[in-house]
Amino acid sequence: MVCYALTSFISGYLSGGLYARNWYGKNWMKTNDLESIIVCIYVLWNRLHA
């Protein structure tokens, strides 16, 4: 669980920064939130179907 919390925060931060730098995004916070949710769903899906 700790690993998930760290990786979702890091992935959201990096994807938001990438979006803001490369596509002049003003919605980087939405990208950050969406990435965290996607990572959460991915981790839960793999846990349930492993």
C-alpha positions as CSV (number, residue, x, y, z in Angstrom):
1,M,0.0,0.0,0.0
2,V,2.9,2.4,0.8
3,C,4.4,1.5,-2.5
4,Y,1.2,2.4,-4.3
5,A,0.9,5.7,-2.5
6,L,4.4,6.7,-3.5
7,T,4.2,5.6,-7.1
8,S,0.8,7.2,-7.8
9,F,2.0,10.5,-6.4
10,I,5.2,10.4,-8.4
11,S,3.4,9.3,-11.6
12,G,0.8,12.0,-11.3
13,Y,3.4,14.6,-10.6
14,L,5.5,13.6,-13.6
15,S,2.6,13.3,-16.0
16,G,1.3,16.7,-15.0
17,G,4.7,18.3,-15.4
18,L,5.1,16.6,-18.8
19,Y,1.7,17.8,-19.9
20,A,2.4,21.4,-18.7
21,R,5.8,21.6,-20.4
22,N,5.1,19.9,-23.8
23,W,1.5,20.9,-24.5
24,Y,1.3,24.2,-22.8
25,G,-1.4,22.8,-20.6
26,K,-3.3,24.8,-18.1
27,N,-5.2,21.8,-16.9
28,W,-2.1,20.0,-15.4
29,M,-3.9,19.5,-12.1
30,K,-6.6,17.5,-13.9
31,T,-3.9,15.4,-15.5
32,N,-2.3,14.8,-12.1
33,D,-5.6,13.6,-10.7
34,L,-6.5,11.4,-13.6
35,E,-3.1,9.7,-13.6
36,S,-3.4,9.0,-9.9
37,I,-6.8,7.4,-10.5
38,I,-5.6,5.4,-13.4
39,V,-2.7,4.0,-11.4
40,C,-5.1,3.1,-8.5
41,I,-7.4,1.3,-10.9
42,Y,-4.5,-0.6,-12.5
43,V,-3.1,-1.7,-9.1
44,L,-6.5,-2.8,-7.8
45,W,-7.3,-4.7,-11.1
46,N,-3.9,-6.5,-10.9
47,R,-4.5,-7.4,-7.2
48,L,-7.9,-8.8,-7.8
49,H,-7.0,-10.8,-10.9
50,A,-3.6,-12.1,-9.8
